[in-house]
Amino acid sequence: MPTLRQTVEVLAGVNLPALIEACVNRDGETVSSLAARLQEIGRGAARALCPARPVRRRVGRIIKKTAPVL
């Protein structure tokens, strides 16, 4: 079973350490900018995975809630 981190990496097509590095280099607000980026990714992933709107909203919410934890 893949971890949440691996799942996000696969869905987003990104490498989380590289994403964190980019956020750290870009501004001082590392955690908030990373969470915001992950939420963008979550919305895109939810849209790609779940064409049905109610399911898409649910997946987006799950990723949005877990993004700050990563």
Steps between C-alpha positions, in 0.01 A plus 500: 500500500657831398538775757307825469821671393558248219139535390526879480829472310346263247181704459686825467784363291745676731769412744406637844857573617558701181169682554596580860840625384334724241266644763786560744704679234208708378390661825523483876149364552597142430211318662222722371634514144552124497148442632362737238691321223379162623144628503539610137635156420213343694241688298668398174533139611140490619385639165707246306399203713135573563296651222185479715477825693390369847782246504748759373407735784548224753844403367602865487393546863693194613817623331443853627470377860808280476723744310621692809586170670746407226 
